[in-house]
Amino acid sequence: MVGKMPDTVSTHDNTGLLVLAVDDEAPGLSEIKFLLESSPHIRRVLTAFDAAEALRILRGDYEQEVMARTKAGLPPVDAVFADINMPGLSGMDLARVLSAFRYPPALVFVTGVEERDALVTAFDVGALDFINKPINEERVLKAISRVADRVGRTAAPTAQTGPAAQNPAEPTDDEVIPVELGGTIKLVPRATVRYVEAQGDYARLHTQDGSHLVRIPLAQLEERWANAGFVRIHRSYLVALPLVSELRMTANGYAVVIGTGEGAKELPVSRRHTKELKERIVRPPKSGW
């Protein structure tokens, strides 16, 4: 059974809620967006045509506000209103990803009659509410009210204690990255990534089982994964520091070896990154690496 989401952390923002609507059908997406915007509780509505695009938005790929909220230790958005039955990643798959967020947004499912059997599972993954299709305004406003109540009564990050309070924006070890392959969307756990290679505006994630191309610049991954043990060694490479088994001198300068045995991989270290890499290797690792 999928783990249930922890309570949403409040933004304590009196200017209204930031929400994300996800539906693969344009008419349905337009309708839910219109109804959400009709509520005085809602400040802004972001939209996505599928779960993969929703995850890119929640990751901050397109929205500076979302990235700023994440860095501040807040949920990327206050709530996600998601269809369940979508191609590729379903709404339920999206819920599984959201459940791994340190500060997950509230989740409201938008469901057709034929999908009602999934509602038990929906609440197991921490869904706050569900809206049946065809959508009506009264039901949407009721769900928004529940979201506003949830956000309003949860504790602010400043009231927390312990490691999460000291590093509120630090990603969790369970972060997953959606990758598209031959029309199929696969979830790649960050913990399985050995190193990342820049390929223009894209990045290729290398795991023990293969590689996956994602539409995100290497510099953005470097910033996001810095607290998870990833370090830049070259303009083209980001490596998982705990997996570095050797730092060696070659005819062309320094190089690192990722892993051991037949699966080991040697990568170049640029001169400008050599000093920092040496310091990181000898520095005591952070808890959780």
C-alpha positions in Angstrom: 0.0 0.0 0.0 1.3 3.5 -0.9 2.4 5.6 2.1 0.0 8.3 3.1 1.0 12.0 2.6 1.9 14.0 5.7 -0.1 17.1 6.4 0.4 20.0 4.1 2.6 22.8 5.4 0.8 26.1 5.5 2.0 29.0 3.4 0.2 31.4 5.8 -0.3 33.6 2.8 -3.4 35.8 3.1 -3.3 36.7 -0.6 -4.8 33.4 -1.6 -3.9 29.9 -2.7 -1.6 28.8 -5.5 -3.0 25.6 -7.1 -2.2 23.3 -10.0 -4.9 21.7 -12.2 -4.0 18.6 -14.1 -6.2 17.0 -16.9 -5.3 15.5 -20.2 -8.5 16.7 -21.8 -8.5 20.4 -22.8 -12.3 21.0 -22.1 -12.0 19.4 -18.7 -8.9 21.4 -17.9 -10.5 24.6 -19.0 -13.6 23.9 -16.9 -11.8 23.1 -13.6 -9.5 26.1 -14.1 -12.5 28.4 -14.6 -14.2 27.1 -11.5 -11.1 27.3 -9.4 -10.5 30.9 -10.5 -14.1 31.8 -9.5 -13.2 31.2 -5.8 -12.0 34.1 -3.6 -9.7 31.6 -1.9 -7.7 31.1 -5.1 -4.9 33.6 -6.1 -3.5 31.7 -9.1 -4.1 28.5 -11.1 -1.3 26.7 -12.9 -2.3 24.0 -15.5 -0.8 20.9 -16.9 -2.0 18.5 -19.6 -0.5 15.4 -18.0 1.2 14.2 -14.8 4.7 14.4 -16.3 4.2 18.1 -17.1 2.7 18.6 -13.6 5.9 17.2 -12.0 8.0 19.5 -14.1 6.0 22.4 -12.9 6.2 21.2 -9.3 9.9 20.8 -9.7 10.2 24.5 -10.6 11.2 24.0 -14.2 8.8 26.7 -15.5 7.8 28.8 -12.5 10.1 30.9 -10.4 7.4 31.2 -7.7 7.3 27.4 -7.4 11.1 27.2 -7.0 11.1 30.0 -4.5 8.5 28.3 -2.4 10.4 25.0 -2.4 13.6 26.8 -1.4 11.7 28.4 1.5 10.5 25.0 2.8 6.9 25.3 1.5 4.9 23.0 -0.7 5.6 23.9 -4.4 1.8 24.7 -4.6 -0.9 24.7 -2.0 -3.0 22.1 -3.8 -3.1 19.9 -6.8 -6.5 19.1 -8.5 -5.8 16.1 -10.7 -7.7 13.8 -13.0 -7.2 10.1 -12.1 -7.5 8.6 -15.6 -4.7 10.0 -17.7 -2.4 8.4 -20.2 1.2 7.7 -19.2 1.4 8.6 -15.5 -2.1 8.4 -14.0 -3.4 10.7 -11.2 -2.6 7.8 -8.8 1.0 7.7 -10.0 1.2 11.4 -9.5 -0.1 10.9 -5.9 2.7 8.4 -5.2 5.3 10.9 -6.3 3.6 13.7 -4.2 3.6 11.4 -1.2 7.5 11.5 -1.2 7.7 15.3 -1.1 9.0 16.7 2.2 6.1 19.2 2.1 3.4 17.8 -0.2 0.6 20.0 -1.5 -3.0 19.0 -0.7 -4.4 16.6 -3.3 -7.9 16.6 -4.7 -8.8 14.0 -7.3 -11.2 14.8 -10.2 -12.8 11.5 -11.2 -15.4 10.0 -13.6 -18.1 7.6 -12.4 -16.2 4.6 -13.8 -13.2 5.4 -11.6 -15.0 5.3 -8.3 -13.4 1.9 -7.4 -10.1 3.8 -7.1 -11.4 6.1 -4.4 -10.3 3.9 -1.5 -6.8 3.9 -2.9 -7.1 7.6 -3.4 -7.6 8.2 0.3 -4.9 5.7 1.2 -2.4 8.0 -0.6 -3.6 11.0 1.3 -6.1 12.6 -1.1 -8.0 15.4 0.8 -11.1 15.2 -1.4 -12.5 14.0 -4.7 -14.8 15.7 -7.2 -17.0 13.6 -9.5 -17.4 14.3 -13.2 -19.4 16.1 -14.6 -18.0 18.9 -12.4 -20.3 21.3 -10.7 -19.4 24.6 -9.2 -20.7 23.9 -5.7 -18.7 20.7 -5.4 -15.5 22.5 -6.5 -16.0 25.3 -4.1 -16.5 22.8 -1.3 -13.2 21.1 -2.1 -11.5 24.5 -2.2 -12.9 25.3 1.2 -11.4 22.1 2.5 -8.0 22.9 1.0 -8.1 26.4 2.5 -9.0 24.9 5.9 -6.1 22.4 5.6 -3.6 25.1 4.7 -4.9 27.4 7.4 -4.6 25.0 10.3 -1.3 23.3 9.5 1.9 24.5 11.2 4.3 26.9 9.4 7.8 25.6 8.7 9.2 28.1 11.3 7.4 26.2 14.0 9.2 22.9 13.3 12.1 21.5 15.1 14.9 19.1 14.2 16.7 18.4 10.9 13.7 19.3 8.7 13.6 22.8 10.2 17.4 23.3 9.8 17.2 22.3 6.1 13.6 22.9 5.0 14.3 23.0 1.3 16.5 19.9 1.2 15.1 17.3 -1.1 14.1 14.0 0.3 16.0 10.8 -0.5 12.9 9.4 -2.2 12.7 12.1 -4.9 11.9 10.6 -8.3 12.3 11.9 -11.8 9.8 11.2 -14.5 11.4 10.2 -17.8 9.7 9.5 -21.1 10.8 6.5 -23.2 9.0 5.2 -26.3 5.7 6.7 -25.2 6.0 5.3 -21.7 6.7 7.4 -18.6 9.1 5.8 -16.1 9.8 7.0 -12.6 13.6 7.0 -11.8 14.5 7.3 -8.1 17.3 9.9 -7.6 19.0 7.3 -5.3 19.7 5.1 -8.4 21.4 7.9 -10.4 25.2 7.4 -10.5 26.1 10.5 -12.5 24.4 13.0 -14.8 25.7 14.1 -18.2 24.9 17.5 -19.9 23.4 17.2 -23.4 22.6 20.8 -24.5 19.5 22.0 -22.6 18.9 18.4 -21.5 20.5 16.1 -19.0 21.1 12.3 -19.2 20.7 10.4 -16.0 23.0 7.4 -15.8 22.0 4.5 -13.5 23.3 1.0 -13.1 20.5 -0.2 -15.5 21.0 2.4 -18.3 20.5 6.0 -19.0 17.5 8.4 -19.4 17.2 11.8 -21.0 15.3 14.5 -19.1 14.3 18.0 -20.2 16.2 19.9 -17.4 19.5 21.7 -17.6 22.5 20.2 -15.7 22.9 23.5 -13.8 19.4 23.2 -12.3 20.0 19.7 -11.2 23.3 20.7 -9.6 21.5 23.3 -7.5 18.6 21.1 -6.6 20.7 18.0 -5.7 23.5 19.8 -3.9 22.2 18.7 -0.5 21.7 15.1 -1.7 25.4 14.4 -2.2 25.8 15.4 -5.9 28.7 17.5 -7.0 29.8 19.2 -10.2 33.1 17.9 -11.5 33.1 19.2 -15.0 30.9 21.4 -17.2 29.4 18.2 -18.6 29.2 16.0 -15.4 27.5 15.9 -12.1 28.3 12.9 -9.9 26.9 11.2 -6.8 29.8 11.8 -4.4 29.1 8.7 -2.2 29.7 6.6 -5.3 33.1 8.0 -6.1 35.6 5.2 -5.4 38.8 6.9 -6.7 40.2 10.3 -7.6 43.2 9.7 -9.8 45.7 11.6 -11.9 45.8 10.9 -15.6 47.7 12.3 -18.6 45.0 14.9 -19.1 44.5 15.8 -15.4 42.4 14.4 -12.7 39.6 11.9 -13.1 37.1 10.2 -10.8 36.0 6.6 -10.9 32.3 6.0 -10.2 31.6 2.5 -8.7 33.8 -0.5 -8.7 34.4 -3.6 -10.7 33.1 -4.1 -14.3 30.5 -1.4 -13.8 33.0 1.3 -12.9 33.1 4.5 -14.9 35.9 7.0 -15.2 34.9 10.6 -15.8 37.1 13.7 -16.3 37.5 16.4 -13.6 38.0 19.9 -14.9 40.7 22.1 -13.4 38.3 24.6 -12.0 36.4 21.9 -10.1 39.4 19.9 -8.8 40.0 21.9 -5.6 36.3 21.8 -4.5 36.0 18.1 -5.3 39.1 17.3 -3.2 37.6 19.3 -0.3 34.3 17.5 -0.6 35.9 14.1 -0.7 37.8 14.7 2.6 35.0 16.6 4.3 32.8 14.5 6.6 29.6 13.6 4.8 26.2 15.2 5.9 23.8 13.0 7.7 21.6 11.1 5.3 24.0 10.8 2.4 
